[in-house]
Amino acid sequence: VWRTDPIVARVGTRVVVAGGVCEFEDDPLAVEMYDMESRTWVMCPSMPTMLKTVPASTWLSVAVVGESMFVTEKNSGVTYSFNTITMNWKGPYNLCPDESVFYSVTGILS
């Protein structure tokens, strides 16, 4: 998949590459996962359609906890999680604490 400005996250022994797909590709929300142990690429379920207007890293924030990648739309605070073991998306979760918030970024500190 040809991409510009995708989100990229290392989740355990996997690297997830999502969104940022060029306009001439069929699926702007495409997700691929590289397994560093087996050295193979796997196509994953696409990002949720609610993210279709903002599929590039310019508009998304990403964080990782355990085997899950969390993707937050920066302007709305709407967040989805992707589990790299089950290969399922969950959400949406509205993390925007107040309608007056203009911009949200997700981060995890351990």
N, CA and C atoms as a LAMMPS dump frame, in Angstrom:
ITEM: TIMESTEP
0
ITEM: NUMBER OF ATOMS
330
ITEM: BOX BOUNDS ff ff ff
-5.0000000000000000e+02 5.0000000000000000e+02
-5.0000000000000000e+02 5.0000000000000000e+02
-5.0000000000000000e+02 5.0000000000000000e+02
ITEM: ATOMS id mol type element x y z
1 1 1 N 0.856 -1.176 0
2 1 2 C 0 0 0
3 1 3 C 0.899 1.235 0
4 2 1 N 0.643 2.174 -0.899
5 2 2 C 1.41 3.415 -0.997
6 2 3 C 0.87 4.401 0.026
7 3 1 N 1.747 4.958 0.875
8 3 2 C 1.304 5.828 1.967
9 3 3 C 2.133 7.107 2.036
10 4 1 N 1.492 8.163 2.522
11 4 2 C 2.19 9.387 2.906
12 4 3 C 1.662 9.779 4.277
13 5 1 N 2.538 9.981 5.214
14 5 2 C 2.167 10.439 6.552
15 5 3 C 1.266 9.459 7.315
16 6 1 N 1.605 8.142 7.335
17 6 2 C 0.801 7.197 8.119
18 6 3 C 1.144 7.297 9.601
19 7 1 N 0.335 6.67 10.428
20 7 2 C 0.725 6.497 11.823
21 7 3 C 1.482 5.175 11.899
22 8 1 N 2.518 5.143 12.713
23 8 2 C 3.354 3.955 12.859
24 8 3 C 3.586 3.74 14.347
25 9 1 N 3.39 2.509 14.804
26 9 2 C 3.593 2.214 16.224
27 9 3 C 4.188 0.825 16.383
28 10 1 N 5.153 0.714 17.284
29 10 2 C 5.679 -0.603 17.634
30 10 3 C 4.861 -1.129 18.798
31 11 1 N 4.28 -2.316 18.591
32 11 2 C 3.454 -2.958 19.61
33 11 3 C 4.069 -4.334 19.858
34 12 1 N 4.83 -4.457 20.925
35 12 2 C 5.527 -5.715 21.185
36 12 3 C 6.523 -6.006 20.082
37 13 1 N 6.386 -7.171 19.45
38 13 2 C 7.287 -7.547 18.354
39 13 3 C 6.694 -7.217 16.991
40 14 1 N 5.696 -6.367 16.98
41 14 2 C 5.03 -6.003 15.728
42 14 3 C 5.135 -4.498 15.489
43 15 1 N 5.122 -4.123 14.22
44 15 2 C 5.058 -2.715 13.838
45 15 3 C 3.768 -2.535 13.049
46 16 1 N 2.911 -1.634 13.52
47 16 2 C 1.631 -1.378 12.866
48 16 3 C 1.756 -0.088 12.06
49 17 1 N 1.343 -0.153 10.79
50 17 2 C 1.338 1.006 9.903
51 17 3 C -0.107 1.202 9.47
52 18 1 N -0.661 2.386 9.748
53 18 2 C -2.094 2.6 9.501
54 18 3 C -2.347 3.965 8.877
55 19 1 N -3.355 4.007 8
56 19 2 C -3.778 5.267 7.405
57 19 3 C -2.716 5.877 6.514
58 20 1 N -2.902 7.157 6.194
59 20 2 C -1.961 7.87 5.35
60 20 3 C -1.891 7.35 3.932
61 21 1 N -2.91 6.619 3.507
62 21 2 C -2.911 5.987 2.192
63 21 3 C -3.183 7.034 1.113
64 22 1 N -2.445 6.942 0.013
65 22 2 C -2.612 7.884 -1.099
66 22 3 C -3.988 7.738 -1.734
67 23 1 N -4.447 8.816 -2.349
68 23 2 C -5.806 8.869 -2.899
69 23 3 C -6.082 7.823 -3.963
70 24 1 N -5.064 7.386 -4.7
71 24 2 C -5.311 6.424 -5.767
72 24 3 C -5.457 4.993 -5.255
73 25 1 N -5.208 4.757 -3.987
74 25 2 C -5.39 3.429 -3.401
75 25 3 C -6.872 3.203 -3.085
76 26 1 N -7.272 1.943 -3.001
77 26 2 C -8.675 1.601 -2.763
78 26 3 C -9.157 1.911 -1.351
79 27 1 N -8.303 1.722 -0.353
80 27 2 C -8.731 1.857 1.041
81 27 3 C -7.86 2.869 1.786
82 28 1 N -8.365 4.095 2.013
83 28 2 C -7.568 5.109 2.71
84 28 3 C -7.317 4.773 4.182
85 29 1 N -8.052 3.802 4.709
86 29 2 C -7.934 3.426 6.119
87 29 3 C -7.175 2.111 6.313
88 30 1 N -6.44 1.683 5.291
89 30 2 C -5.737 0.398 5.324
90 30 3 C -4.756 0.313 6.488
91 31 1 N -4.658 -0.898 7.055
92 31 2 C -3.744 -1.17 8.167
93 31 3 C -2.927 -2.411 7.817
94 32 1 N -1.616 -2.304 8.002
95 32 2 C -0.723 -3.433 7.8
96 32 3 C 0.11 -3.616 9.065
97 33 1 N 0.514 -4.853 9.313
98 33 2 C 1.302 -5.139 10.505
99 33 3 C 2.5 -6.002 10.111
100 34 1 N 3.682 -5.582 10.556
101 34 2 C 4.91 -6.337 10.304
102 34 3 C 5.314 -7.056 11.582
103 35 1 N 5.494 -8.371 11.488
104 35 2 C 5.938 -9.17 12.626
105 35 3 C 7.455 -9.307 12.534
106 36 1 N 8.163 -8.724 13.495
107 36 2 C 9.626 -8.725 13.455
108 36 3 C 10.219 -10.104 13.708
109 37 1 N 9.476 -11.004 14.354
110 37 2 C 9.988 -12.355 14.595
111 37 3 C 9.89 -13.222 13.346
112 38 1 N 8.737 -13.2 12.682
113 38 2 C 8.554 -14.029 11.485
114 38 3 C 8.959 -13.3 10.207
115 39 1 N 9.205 -11.982 10.323
116 39 2 C 9.579 -11.14 9.18
117 39 3 C 8.544 -11.203 8.068
118 40 1 N 7.285 -11.098 8.467
119 40 2 C 6.195 -11.134 7.495
120 40 3 C 5.248 -9.959 7.71
121 41 1 N 4.602 -9.542 6.616
122 41 2 C 3.571 -8.506 6.656
123 41 3 C 2.206 -9.17 6.631
124 42 1 N 1.258 -8.592 7.352
125 42 2 C -0.121 -9.082 7.384
126 42 3 C -1.046 -7.888 7.172
127 43 1 N -2.042 -8.06 6.307
128 43 2 C -3.089 -7.042 6.169
129 43 3 C -4.045 -7.209 7.342
130 44 1 N -4.436 -6.101 7.939
131 44 2 C -5.321 -6.108 9.104
132 44 3 C -6.642 -5.439 8.749
133 45 1 N -7.638 -5.554 9.619
134 45 2 C -8.879 -4.815 9.386
135 45 3 C -8.581 -3.314 9.315
136 46 1 N -9.261 -2.637 8.418
137 46 2 C -9.07 -1.197 8.236
138 46 3 C -9.452 -0.424 9.486
139 47 1 N -8.918 0.802 9.597
140 47 2 C -9.306 1.678 10.701
141 47 3 C -10.803 1.956 10.597
142 48 1 N -11.459 2.283 11.704
143 48 2 C -12.898 2.577 11.683
144 48 3 C -13.239 3.712 10.706
145 49 1 N -14.397 3.59 10.061
146 49 2 C -14.795 4.564 9.036
147 49 3 C -14.952 5.978 9.583
148 50 1 N -15.159 6.121 10.884
149 50 2 C -15.276 7.454 11.471
150 50 3 C -13.979 8.252 11.298
151 51 1 N -12.867 7.565 11.061
152 51 2 C -11.574 8.225 10.875
153 51 3 C -11.266 8.507 9.405
154 52 1 N -12.224 8.279 8.513
155 52 2 C -11.973 8.407 7.075
156 52 3 C -11.534 9.808 6.658
157 53 1 N -12.038 10.836 7.324
158 53 2 C -11.668 12.199 6.934
159 53 3 C -10.334 12.631 7.533
160 54 1 N -9.768 11.836 8.441
161 54 2 C -8.519 12.209 9.121
162 54 3 C -7.55 11.026 9.234
163 55 1 N -7.277 10.281 8.148
164 55 2 C -6.497 9.057 8.297
165 55 3 C -4.982 9.232 8.343
166 56 1 N -4.465 10.46 8.385
167 56 2 C -3.018 10.674 8.385
168 56 3 C -2.527 11.077 9.769
169 57 1 N -1.228 10.923 9.989
170 57 2 C -0.662 11.214 11.307
171 57 3 C -0.766 12.689 11.679
172 58 1 N -0.985 13.546 10.712
173 58 2 C -1.184 14.967 11.004
174 58 3 C -2.368 15.172 11.935
175 59 1 N -3.401 14.354 11.787
176 59 2 C -4.654 14.521 12.529
177 59 3 C -4.849 13.484 13.619
178 60 1 N -3.927 12.529 13.731
179 60 2 C -4.093 11.439 14.685
180 60 3 C -2.926 11.38 15.663
181 61 1 N -3.222 10.958 16.878
182 61 2 C -2.208 10.715 17.896
183 61 3 C -2.261 9.228 18.223
184 62 1 N -1.116 8.618 18.478
185 62 2 C -1.084 7.18 18.725
186 62 3 C -0.29 6.884 19.995
187 63 1 N -0.763 5.894 20.756
188 63 2 C -0.078 5.43 21.96
189 63 3 C -0.254 3.919 22.04
190 64 1 N 0.653 3.255 22.756
191 64 2 C 0.624 1.798 22.867
192 64 3 C 0.606 1.392 24.335
193 65 1 N -0.267 0.429 24.656
194 65 2 C -0.302 -0.184 25.98
195 65 3 C -0.432 -1.687 25.765
196 66 1 N 0.531 -2.449 26.253
197 66 2 C 0.479 -3.897 26.092
198 66 3 C 0.454 -4.285 24.628
199 67 1 N -0.558 -5.036 24.239
200 67 2 C -0.702 -5.49 22.856
201 67 3 C -1.667 -4.623 22.054
202 68 1 N -2.022 -3.452 22.58
203 68 2 C -2.999 -2.589 21.903
204 68 3 C -2.407 -1.244 21.518
205 69 1 N -2.852 -0.756 20.37
206 69 2 C -2.507 0.568 19.878
207 69 3 C -3.76 1.433 19.995
208 70 1 N -3.613 2.621 20.57
209 70 2 C -4.729 3.549 20.72
210 70 3 C -4.539 4.704 19.75
211 71 1 N -5.573 4.988 18.966
212 71 2 C -5.524 6.053 17.971
213 71 3 C -6.558 7.1 18.35
214 72 1 N -6.111 8.349 18.536
215 72 2 C -6.995 9.449 18.922
216 72 3 C -7.041 10.49 17.819
217 73 1 N -8.234 10.883 17.422
218 73 2 C -8.401 11.989 16.479
219 73 3 C -8.169 13.259 17.28
220 74 1 N -7.146 14.031 16.918
221 74 2 C -6.676 15.146 17.743
222 74 3 C -7.721 16.228 17.986
223 75 1 N -8.548 16.542 16.997
224 75 2 C -9.515 17.631 17.17
225 75 3 C -10.72 17.244 18.01
226 76 1 N -11.184 16.008 17.898
227 76 2 C -12.407 15.613 18.605
228 76 3 C -12.141 14.84 19.895
229 77 1 N -10.983 14.211 20.005
230 77 2 C -10.698 13.361 21.158
231 77 3 C -11.275 11.965 21.027
232 78 1 N -11.917 11.657 19.907
233 78 2 C -12.481 10.322 19.693
234 78 3 C -11.329 9.331 19.52
235 79 1 N -11.4 8.238 20.272
236 79 2 C -10.305 7.272 20.319
237 79 3 C -10.808 5.867 20.012
238 80 1 N -9.979 5.111 19.295
239 80 2 C -10.224 3.698 19.019
240 80 3 C -8.987 2.922 19.456
241 81 1 N -9.173 1.647 19.774
242 81 2 C -8.023 0.803 20.093
243 81 3 C -7.988 -0.375 19.125
244 82 1 N -6.769 -0.799 18.793
245 82 2 C -6.56 -1.944 17.911
246 82 3 C -5.696 -2.951 18.647
247 83 1 N -6.218 -4.169 18.847
248 83 2 C -5.487 -5.232 19.521
249 83 3 C -4.734 -6.042 18.469
250 84 1 N -3.408 -6.12 18.599
251 84 2 C -2.602 -6.801 17.589
252 84 3 C -2.67 -8.322 17.683
253 85 1 N -3.2 -8.859 18.773
254 85 2 C -3.364 -10.309 18.903
255 85 3 C -4.681 -10.745 18.261
256 86 1 N -5.781 -10.103 18.654
257 86 2 C -7.098 -10.462 18.113
258 86 3 C -7.367 -9.797 16.771
259 87 1 N -6.578 -8.768 16.439
260 87 2 C -6.738 -7.974 15.213
261 87 3 C -8.134 -7.368 15.122
262 88 1 N -8.624 -6.876 16.256
263 88 2 C -9.935 -6.23 16.316
264 88 3 C -9.798 -4.783 16.749
265 89 1 N -10.669 -3.932 16.188
266 89 2 C -10.793 -2.542 16.611
267 89 3 C -11.905 -2.442 17.64
268 90 1 N -11.72 -1.594 18.658
269 90 2 C -12.769 -1.312 19.643
270 90 3 C -12.938 0.192 19.751
271 91 1 N -14.127 0.601 20.146
272 91 2 C -14.423 2.025 20.305
273 91 3 C -15.637 2.373 19.478
274 92 1 N -15.976 3.607 19.404
275 92 2 C -15.205 4.782 19.809
276 92 3 C -15.345 5.094 21.295
277 93 1 N -14.295 5.703 21.812
278 93 2 C -14.279 6.229 23.171
279 93 3 C -14.102 7.738 23.046
280 94 1 N -14.944 8.499 23.703
281 94 2 C -14.827 9.954 23.643
282 94 3 C -13.981 10.427 24.817
283 95 1 N -12.753 10.805 24.536
284 95 2 C -11.831 11.235 25.579
285 95 3 C -11.781 12.749 25.737
286 96 1 N -12.62 13.449 25.008
287 96 2 C -12.631 14.908 25.095
288 96 3 C -13.348 15.316 26.381
289 97 1 N -12.64 15.914 27.33
290 97 2 C -13.251 16.236 28.615
291 97 3 C -14.24 17.396 28.552
292 98 1 N -14.148 18.201 27.514
293 98 2 C -14.949 19.419 27.454
294 98 3 C -15.053 19.855 25.995
295 99 1 N -16.209 20.341 25.576
296 99 2 C -16.381 20.775 24.189
297 99 3 C -15.492 21.956 23.821
298 100 1 N -14.999 22.687 24.81
299 100 2 C -14.14 23.83 24.512
300 100 3 C -12.703 23.413 24.181
301 101 1 N -12.37 22.127 24.379
302 101 2 C -11.035 21.638 24.041
303 101 3 C -10.926 21.572 22.526
304 102 1 N -9.857 22.164 21.981
305 102 2 C -9.682 22.211 20.53
306 102 3 C -8.808 21.085 20.009
307 103 1 N -7.878 20.614 20.81
308 103 2 C -6.86 19.707 20.305
309 103 3 C -6.461 18.727 21.401
310 104 1 N -6.415 17.427 21.092
311 104 2 C -6.06 16.402 22.074
312 104 3 C -4.9 15.571 21.559
313 105 1 N -4.015 15.165 22.447
314 105 2 C -2.918 14.274 22.106
315 105 3 C -2.896 13.165 23.146
316 106 1 N -2.715 11.923 22.687
317 106 2 C -2.677 10.778 23.584
318 106 3 C -1.235 10.384 23.85
319 107 1 N -0.927 10.092 25.096
320 107 2 C 0.408 9.627 25.452
321 107 3 C 0.329 8.68 26.627
322 108 1 N 1.278 7.779 26.723
323 108 2 C 1.333 6.822 27.816
324 108 3 C 2.711 6.947 28.46
325 109 1 N 2.747 7.007 29.768
326 109 2 C 4.003 7.088 30.5
327 109 3 C 4.052 5.934 31.485
328 110 1 N 5.146 5.207 31.458
329 110 2 C 5.254 4.088 32.402
330 110 3 C 6.474 4.232 33.27
